[in-house]
Amino acid sequence: MFQAAEPAPEEIAEIANAFFGPDGRHASDYSYFYNNIKDNVAKRVAAYLEGAK
């Protein structure tokens, strides 16, 4: 299974700021919920791959 390297918090903040702009508040959402989002994506990919068999 593909395993991506964990991004550093400052990388996440920089990318989110570039994407949402300086007045965006969603950058904080991604910082707070990063692991939840990551786990959810892993579960969805696993379910998809299981259904593709």
FIRO-958549 format. One record per atom (N, C-alpha, C, O): residue number from 1; chain; x, y, z. Coordinates in pm, 1 decimal. Example, Ala and Ser with C-alpha at 12.3 -4.5 7.8 and 13.67 -1.06 7.14 Angstrom:
2
@resi = 1; chain = A; px = 1319.0; py = -569.0; pz = 780.0
@resi = 1; chain = A; px = 1230.0; py = -450.0; pz = 780.0
@resi = 1; chain = A; px = 1320.0; py = -330.0; pz = 780.0
@resi = 1; chain = A; px = 1423.6; py = -331.9; pz = 846.5
@resi = 2; chain = A; px = 1285.0; py = -225.0; pz = 708.0
@resi = 2; chain = A; px = 1367.0; py = -106.0; pz = 714.0
@resi = 2; chain = A; px = 1290.0; py = 3.0; pz = 787.0
@resi = 2; chain = A; px = 1340.9; py = 113.8; pz = 803.9
END
This chain:
53
@resi = 1; chain = A; px = 84.4; py = -118.3; pz = 0.0
@resi = 1; chain = A; px = 0.0; py = 0.0; pz = 0.0
@resi = 1; chain = A; px = 88.5; py = 124.0; pz = 0.0
@resi = 1; chain = A; px = 193.3; py = 125.7; pz = 64.5
@resi = 2; chain = A; px = 47.7; py = 225.5; pz = -70.6
@resi = 2; chain = A; px = 123.0; py = 350.9; pz = -78.3
@resi = 2; chain = A; px = 114.7; py = 425.4; pz = 53.9
@resi = 2; chain = A; px = 5.8; py = 441.9; pz = 108.7
@resi = 3; chain = A; px = 226.2; py = 469.7; pz = 104.9
@resi = 3; chain = A; px = 230.6; py = 545.8; pz = 229.8
@resi = 3; chain = A; px = 301.9; py = 678.1; pz = 202.2
@resi = 3; chain = A; px = 421.4; py = 680.1; pz = 172.9
@resi = 4; chain = A; px = 228.7; py = 786.8; pz = 211.7
@resi = 4; chain = A; px = 286.8; py = 919.3; pz = 189.3
@resi = 4; chain = A; px = 351.1; py = 969.7; pz = 317.3
@resi = 4; chain = A; px = 308.6; py = 934.2; pz = 427.2
@resi = 5; chain = A; px = 452.4; py = 1051.5; pz = 302.9
@resi = 5; chain = A; px = 516.7; py = 1113.4; pz = 418.8
@resi = 5; chain = A; px = 422.3; py = 1214.1; pz = 482.7
@resi = 5; chain = A; px = 345.7; py = 1281.0; pz = 413.4
@resi = 6; chain = A; px = 428.1; py = 1224.4; pz = 612.8
@resi = 6; chain = A; px = 345.6; py = 1321.2; pz = 685.3
@resi = 6; chain = A; px = 399.2; py = 1462.0; pz = 659.1
@resi = 6; chain = A; px = 518.1; py = 1486.4; pz = 679.4
@resi = 7; chain = A; px = 314.9; py = 1554.6; pz = 614.6
@resi = 7; chain = A; px = 361.9; py = 1691.9; pz = 594.7
@resi = 7; chain = A; px = 383.3; py = 1760.7; pz = 729.2
@resi = 7; chain = A; px = 314.7; py = 1731.5; pz = 827.1
@resi = 8; chain = A; px = 477.5; py = 1850.6; pz = 732.0
@resi = 8; chain = A; px = 503.5; py = 1928.0; pz = 853.0
@resi = 8; chain = A; px = 391.4; py = 2030.0; pz = 872.0
@resi = 8; chain = A; px = 334.2; py = 2077.7; pz = 774.1
@resi = 9; chain = A; px = 359.6; py = 2063.6; pz = 996.6
@resi = 9; chain = A; px = 251.0; py = 2161.1; pz = 1020.8
@resi = 9; chain = A; px = 269.0; py = 2292.4; pz = 946.1
@resi = 9; chain = A; px = 171.2; py = 2350.6; pz = 899.3
@resi = 10; chain = A; px = 392.3; py = 2339.6; pz = 934.3
@resi = 10; chain = A; px = 412.7; py = 2466.2; pz = 863.3
@resi = 10; chain = A; px = 385.6; py = 2450.2; pz = 713.6
@resi = 10; chain = A; px = 343.4; py = 2545.5; pz = 648.1
@resi = 11; chain = A; px = 409.4; py = 2331.1; pz = 659.1
@resi = 11; chain = A; px = 376.6; py = 2306.0; pz = 518.6
@resi = 11; chain = A; px = 225.3; py = 2307.3; pz = 498.4
@resi = 11; chain = A; px = 175.8; py = 2362.7; pz = 400.2
@resi = 12; chain = A; px = 152.9; py = 2246.8; pz = 590.4
@resi = 12; chain = A; px = 7.2; py = 2245.0; pz = 582.0
@resi = 12; chain = A; px = -46.5; py = 2387.5; pz = 587.6
@resi = 12; chain = A; px = -132.5; py = 2424.9; pz = 508.0
@resi = 13; chain = A; px = 4.1; py = 2466.7; pz = 681.6
@resi = 13; chain = A; px = -41.9; py = 2605.1; pz = 696.6
@resi = 13; chain = A; px = -11.9; py = 2687.0; pz = 571.7
@resi = 13; chain = A; px = -95.1; py = 2766.8; pz = 528.4
@resi = 14; chain = A; px = 105.6; py = 2668.2; pz = 513.8
@resi = 14; chain = A; px = 144.0; py = 2744.2; pz = 394.3
@resi = 14; chain = A; px = 54.3; py = 2708.8; pz = 275.4
@resi = 14; chain = A; px = 8.7; py = 2797.4; pz = 203.2
@resi = 15; chain = A; px = 29.7; py = 2581.3; pz = 255.8
@resi = 15; chain = A; px = -55.5; py = 2536.5; pz = 145.2
@resi = 15; chain = A; px = -198.9; py = 2585.8; pz = 165.4
@resi = 15; chain = A; px = -261.2; py = 2636.3; pz = 72.1
@resi = 16; chain = A; px = -250.5; py = 2570.9; pz = 286.9
@resi = 16; chain = A; px = -387.3; py = 2614.3; pz = 314.7
@resi = 16; chain = A; px = -402.2; py = 2764.9; pz = 295.0
@resi = 16; chain = A; px = -503.1; py = 2810.7; pz = 241.3
@resi = 17; chain = A; px = -302.8; py = 2841.8; pz = 337.9
@resi = 17; chain = A; px = -308.2; py = 2987.0; pz = 320.4
@resi = 17; chain = A; px = -308.5; py = 3023.5; pz = 172.6
@resi = 17; chain = A; px = -380.0; py = 3114.8; pz = 131.3
@resi = 18; chain = A; px = -229.1; py = 2952.8; pz = 92.8
@resi = 18; chain = A; px = -225.1; py = 2979.7; pz = -50.7
@resi = 18; chain = A; px = -358.6; py = 2942.8; pz = -115.6
@resi = 18; chain = A; px = -404.8; py = 3011.9; pz = -206.4
@resi = 19; chain = A; px = -420.3; py = 2834.6; pz = -69.4
@resi = 19; chain = A; px = -545.6; py = 2786.9; pz = -129.3
@resi = 19; chain = A; px = -664.8; py = 2871.1; pz = -86.0
@resi = 19; chain = A; px = -746.2; py = 2909.4; pz = -170.1
@resi = 20; chain = A; px = -677.2; py = 2901.0; pz = 43.8
@resi = 20; chain = A; px = -794.3; py = 2970.0; pz = 97.3
@resi = 20; chain = A; px = -777.5; py = 3120.8; pz = 107.8
@resi = 20; chain = A; px = -875.2; py = 3192.3; pz = 130.3
@resi = 21; chain = A; px = -655.0; py = 3170.3; pz = 91.8
@resi = 21; chain = A; px = -630.0; py = 3313.5; pz = 102.2
@resi = 21; chain = A; px = -604.1; py = 3355.2; pz = 246.0
@resi = 21; chain = A; px = -631.0; py = 3279.2; pz = 339.0
@resi = 22; chain = A; px = -552.1; py = 3475.0; pz = 264.3
@resi = 22; chain = A; px = -513.8; py = 3519.8; pz = 397.8
@resi = 22; chain = A; px = -631.8; py = 3539.4; pz = 493.7
@resi = 22; chain = A; px = -612.7; py = 3536.1; pz = 615.2
@resi = 23; chain = A; px = -751.9; py = 3559.4; pz = 441.8
@resi = 23; chain = A; px = -868.7; py = 3579.5; pz = 527.9
@resi = 23; chain = A; px = -947.5; py = 3451.3; pz = 550.9
@resi = 23; chain = A; px = -1045.9; py = 3451.3; pz = 624.8
@resi = 24; chain = A; px = -904.9; py = 3341.8; pz = 488.0
@resi = 24; chain = A; px = -975.6; py = 3214.9; pz = 502.8
@resi = 24; chain = A; px = -953.6; py = 3154.8; pz = 640.9
@resi = 24; chain = A; px = -845.1; py = 3167.2; pz = 697.7
@resi = 25; chain = A; px = -1054.6; py = 3090.9; pz = 694.1
@resi = 25; chain = A; px = -1044.7; py = 3027.1; pz = 825.8
@resi = 25; chain = A; px = -1035.4; py = 2875.2; pz = 815.7
@resi = 25; chain = A; px = -1017.9; py = 2807.6; pz = 917.1
@resi = 26; chain = A; px = -1047.1; py = 2820.4; pz = 693.7
@resi = 26; chain = A; px = -1045.6; py = 2676.1; pz = 677.2
@resi = 26; chain = A; px = -907.5; py = 2616.0; pz = 702.4
@resi = 26; chain = A; px = -897.8; py = 2496.2; pz = 728.9
@resi = 27; chain = A; px = -802.0; py = 2694.1; pz = 695.2
@resi = 27; chain = A; px = -668.3; py = 2641.9; pz = 723.1
@resi = 27; chain = A; px = -663.6; py = 2582.7; pz = 863.2
@resi = 27; chain = A; px = -600.0; py = 2479.6; pz = 884.9
@resi = 28; chain = A; px = -729.2; py = 2645.7; pz = 956.4
@resi = 28; chain = A; px = -733.8; py = 2593.1; pz = 1093.3
@resi = 28; chain = A; px = -810.9; py = 2462.3; pz = 1098.5
@resi = 28; chain = A; px = -773.8; py = 2371.6; pz = 1173.0
@resi = 29; chain = A; px = -917.4; py = 2451.3; pz = 1020.5
@resi = 29; chain = A; px = -994.3; py = 2327.0; pz = 1018.2
@resi = 29; chain = A; px = -905.5; py = 2209.6; pz = 978.4
@resi = 29; chain = A; px = -909.5; py = 2104.1; pz = 1041.7
@resi = 30; chain = A; px = -826.6; py = 2227.5; pz = 875.4
@resi = 30; chain = A; px = -740.6; py = 2118.9; pz = 829.5
@resi = 30; chain = A; px = -634.7; py = 2086.2; pz = 933.7
@resi = 30; chain = A; px = -600.4; py = 1969.2; pz = 950.9
@resi = 31; chain = A; px = -583.2; py = 2183.9; pz = 1002.1
@resi = 31; chain = A; px = -485.0; py = 2157.9; pz = 1107.5
@resi = 31; chain = A; px = -548.1; py = 2079.8; pz = 1222.2
@resi = 31; chain = A; px = -488.1; py = 1985.3; pz = 1273.5
@resi = 32; chain = A; px = -667.2; py = 2118.2; pz = 1262.0
@resi = 32; chain = A; px = -735.1; py = 2052.3; pz = 1373.7
@resi = 32; chain = A; px = -778.4; py = 1910.6; pz = 1339.4
@resi = 32; chain = A; px = -767.3; py = 1819.9; pz = 1421.9
@resi = 33; chain = A; px = -827.5; py = 1892.1; pz = 1217.7
@resi = 33; chain = A; px = -890.0; py = 1765.7; pz = 1181.6
@resi = 33; chain = A; px = -808.3; py = 1682.4; pz = 1083.3
@resi = 33; chain = A; px = -862.2; py = 1590.5; pz = 1021.6
@resi = 34; chain = A; px = -680.5; py = 1712.2; pz = 1067.5
@resi = 34; chain = A; px = -596.6; py = 1644.1; pz = 968.6
@resi = 34; chain = A; px = -599.8; py = 1492.3; pz = 986.0
@resi = 34; chain = A; px = -621.9; py = 1419.8; pz = 889.0
@resi = 35; chain = A; px = -578.4; py = 1443.9; pz = 1106.9
@resi = 35; chain = A; px = -574.2; py = 1299.1; pz = 1128.4
@resi = 35; chain = A; px = -710.8; py = 1235.7; pz = 1104.9
@resi = 35; chain = A; px = -718.5; py = 1124.2; pz = 1053.4
@resi = 36; chain = A; px = -817.8; py = 1304.0; pz = 1141.3
@resi = 36; chain = A; px = -952.0; py = 1251.1; pz = 1115.3
@resi = 36; chain = A; px = -975.6; py = 1238.8; pz = 964.4
@resi = 36; chain = A; px = -1029.1; py = 1138.3; pz = 917.5
@resi = 37; chain = A; px = -935.8; py = 1340.6; pz = 889.6
@resi = 37; chain = A; px = -952.1; py = 1339.4; pz = 744.3
@resi = 37; chain = A; px = -868.5; py = 1227.4; pz = 684.5
@resi = 37; chain = A; px = -915.6; py = 1154.0; pz = 597.7
@resi = 38; chain = A; px = -744.4; py = 1214.1; pz = 730.6
@resi = 38; chain = A; px = -655.0; py = 1110.0; pz = 680.7
@resi = 38; chain = A; px = -714.1; py = 971.3; pz = 706.2
@resi = 38; chain = A; px = -713.0; py = 886.9; pz = 616.6
@resi = 39; chain = A; px = -765.1; py = 946.6; pz = 825.7
@resi = 39; chain = A; px = -826.2; py = 817.2; pz = 859.0
@resi = 39; chain = A; px = -949.9; py = 791.0; pz = 773.3
@resi = 39; chain = A; px = -972.1; py = 678.8; pz = 727.7
@resi = 40; chain = A; px = -1030.0; py = 895.4; pz = 751.7
@resi = 40; chain = A; px = -1150.2; py = 880.4; pz = 671.0
@resi = 40; chain = A; px = -1115.6; py = 844.5; pz = 526.8
@resi = 40; chain = A; px = -1180.9; py = 759.4; pz = 466.5
@resi = 41; chain = A; px = -1014.1; py = 908.3; pz = 472.0
@resi = 41; chain = A; px = -971.4; py = 878.0; pz = 334.9
@resi = 41; chain = A; px = -922.8; py = 734.1; pz = 326.2
@resi = 41; chain = A; px = -954.8; py = 664.0; pz = 230.2
@resi = 42; chain = A; px = -846.1; py = 689.1; pz = 425.0
@resi = 42; chain = A; px = -796.8; py = 551.0; pz = 424.6
@resi = 42; chain = A; px = -912.4; py = 451.6; pz = 426.9
@resi = 42; chain = A; px = -908.7; py = 351.0; pz = 356.2
@resi = 43; chain = A; px = -1014.4; py = 478.7; pz = 507.1
@resi = 43; chain = A; px = -1131.1; py = 390.1; pz = 513.9
@resi = 43; chain = A; px = -1207.0; py = 389.7; pz = 381.2
@resi = 43; chain = A; px = -1251.6; py = 284.3; pz = 335.8
@resi = 44; chain = A; px = -1221.9; py = 504.7; pz = 319.8
@resi = 44; chain = A; px = -1293.6; py = 512.6; pz = 192.3
@resi = 44; chain = A; px = -1218.7; py = 439.7; pz = 81.3
@resi = 44; chain = A; px = -1279.6; py = 369.8; pz = 0.3
@resi = 45; chain = A; px = -1087.0; py = 456.1; pz = 77.6
@resi = 45; chain = A; px = -1005.9; py = 387.0; pz = -23.7
@resi = 45; chain = A; px = -1013.1; py = 236.4; pz = -1.9
@resi = 45; chain = A; px = -1028.0; py = 161.1; pz = -98.2
@resi = 46; chain = A; px = -1002.9; py = 191.0; pz = 122.8
@resi = 46; chain = A; px = -1011.4; py = 48.5; pz = 152.7
@resi = 46; chain = A; px = -1146.4; py = -8.8; pz = 110.0
@resi = 46; chain = A; px = -1152.6; py = -117.1; pz = 51.8
@resi = 47; chain = A; px = -1253.9; py = 63.6; pz = 139.0
@resi = 47; chain = A; px = -1387.8; py = 18.5; pz = 100.6
@resi = 47; chain = A; px = -1401.4; py = 13.5; pz = -51.7
@resi = 47; chain = A; px = -1460.2; py = -79.9; pz = -106.3
@resi = 48; chain = A; px = -1347.9; py = 112.3; pz = -118.4
@resi = 48; chain = A; px = -1353.4; py = 114.0; pz = -264.1
@resi = 48; chain = A; px = -1276.7; py = -4.8; pz = -322.1
@resi = 48; chain = A; px = -1326.9; py = -74.5; pz = -410.3
@resi = 49; chain = A; px = -1155.6; py = -27.4; pz = -272.6
@resi = 49; chain = A; px = -1075.8; py = -137.7; pz = -322.8
@resi = 49; chain = A; px = -1140.0; py = -272.4; pz = -292.7
@resi = 49; chain = A; px = -1130.1; py = -364.4; pz = -373.8
@resi = 50; chain = A; px = -1204.7; py = -285.6; pz = -179.4
@resi = 50; chain = A; px = -1274.1; py = -409.1; pz = -143.7
@resi = 50; chain = A; px = -1391.3; py = -432.9; pz = -239.3
@resi = 50; chain = A; px = -1416.8; py = -546.4; pz = -279.5
@resi = 51; chain = A; px = -1461.4; py = -327.4; pz = -274.9
@resi = 51; chain = A; px = -1572.9; py = -338.8; pz = -368.5
@resi = 51; chain = A; px = -1529.3; py = -365.5; pz = -512.1
@resi = 51; chain = A; px = -1608.1; py = -414.9; pz = -592.8
@resi = 52; chain = A; px = -1406.0; py = -333.8; pz = -544.0
@resi = 52; chain = A; px = -1355.7; py = -350.9; pz = -680.5
@resi = 52; chain = A; px = -1312.6; py = -494.5; pz = -707.3
@resi = 52; chain = A; px = -1282.1; py = -528.8; pz = -821.5
@resi = 53; chain = A; px = -1309.3; py = -578.7; pz = -604.9
@resi = 53; chain = A; px = -1264.2; py = -717.9; pz = -622.0
@resi = 53; chain = A; px = -1368.7; py = -801.4; pz = -690.3
@resi = 53; chain = A; px = -1347.5; py = -920.6; pz = -712.7
END
